[in-house]
Amino acid sequence: MVRSLLVRGMIAGLVAGLVAFVFARVFGEPALEGGIAYEDMVSAASGETGGPALVSRGVQSSIGLAVGYLIYGVAVGGILALVHATAQGRLGRLGVRGTAVVVALVGFTSAVLVPFLKYPANPPASSLDDTIGERTGLFVVMIVISVAGAVAATALCRRLADRLGWWNAVLSAAGGYVVLVGLAAFLLPAISETPRDFPAAVLYDFRLASLGGHVVLWTALTLVFATLADRATRPSALAGAVPTRAS
């Protein structure tokens, strides 16, 4: 059963990656081009001439972008399926679809939204090359804290459900999670490197498109996976998967 869900999760991730690619191609590339234009302007003003790109912009914005989103979608879909298989039947009276939605919502919030709010994506030329390692490390730390907090909040919610009821347990666990990630965001250093003359509209559009790509991918993934998982767990599907002996 787990293998069946894993395959369905990866298929859903493939579909979601394709949908997110189309979104990024339409809405993300214009914002990215704005950052590249600013970078070229700065280079021209300083008299610097960059060498030829190893991969052309045409390839980056088409095949490269598609491959990246498809790999990301399949990976996230597989993880979602495994977590769903573990959580099924342990989240109160939620069915297969409900469990898929809750798992995806918690996953998106903890692994994408919260870290993004602390360390949002930046377009080209809006940050320093020398601090890539530092920024990546802090971003990963924020992801680990957020995901670990979400797991702990889920476990706490299950323990409190019998005494407080599911609604109060969810509110209590969510409140604890918010306090934890809020404290982590406050203690972790901020990264503020954007040049003062960098176009604010480009920065805003790029970050909005970046977050929007995640929203589109996770939404499509949740809808497709919930449908496929529900079909896989129907009695008729389970009966068909069990071999029968010849009489």
Salt bridges, closest charged atoms under 4 A:
GLU29 OE1 - ARG57 NH2 2.43
GLU33 OE2 - ARG57 NH2 3.03
GLU193 OE1 - ARG135 NE 3.47
ASP230 OD2 - ARG97 NE 3.52
ASP230 OD2 - ARG234 NH2 3.29
